[in-house]
Amino acid sequence: MKQAYFITGTDTGIGKTYVACQLIREYVAQGYRVVGMKPVAAGCELVDGQWVNEDVALLTQASNVQAPLHLVNPYCFKAPIAPHIAASQEGVEIQCEVIQRAFTELTHLADIVVVEGAGGLLVPLNANQTIADLIALLNIPIVFVVGMRLGCINHTLLSLAVMQSRQLQIFAWVANPIDHNMMHYAENLSTLQSKLDPIPQYQLK
C-alpha cells in the first residue's frame, strides 16, 4: 500500500497537528510504515543546539519511520508568523518543487505519508503559490479539519469553494470542537454535514 494525505483546515490553531498525529497512529497500529511531513513550519525553539518546531516534533514522535529532518521539514523558520513573511525575513524563498522532491523521497521510505499544511488553503508560500497550489502539485487527497467555533460555517464553505474550483480531492473532513462553549453546536454541525455531504466525516470529542 502506498498512500498519502494532506491535512489542511479552516484556519491555524484548529487541530491539524492533532488530527495528523491521530491518523499516523491509526495506520501505525495497523502495521503500516508511516511518516509525518510538515513542509513549512514557522515558530521554533532552540533545543540542544538545533531549531525545532513543536508540530514537527509531534509528527516525528507519532511516526514509525524515522526520516531525515530535511525531508520531513524542508522549510523551518524561527518566527511564528505567516510562512512567506518568515521566509522573507530569513532571506529564503519557499519553492514548492523542493517540497515535492522531499515528499517523493518520503514515499520511497514509507507506506503512508501524512502531510500537514500551515494555516488554511490560501496561506501564501511565496509570491505566486499557496497551500492549495502545493496540494495540487503533490496531487494527494485532503483531510479537512474544521475548527468548530463561531464563524466555522463561512470558513468551511469558502475553503470548500477553493477545493472544488481547483478540483482537489477531499478524502474526509473532521469536526474538531475547539470551542467547548460554542452556542448551538449541534445546529452548526448539522449545517456543515448538509453542505459537505457526501464527504465522509469524523468528529473529535
PyMOL commands that set and color helices and strands:
alter all, ss='L'
color gray80, all
select helices_A, chain A and resi 16-29+54-62+69-72+83-89+96-109+131-138+152-165+185-196
alter helices_A, ss='H'
color red, helices_A
select strands_A, chain A and resi 3-9+34-37+40-42+45-47+50-52+75-77+112-116+142-147+170-176+201-203
alter strands_A, ss='S'
color yellow, strands_A
deselect
rebuild
show_as cartoon
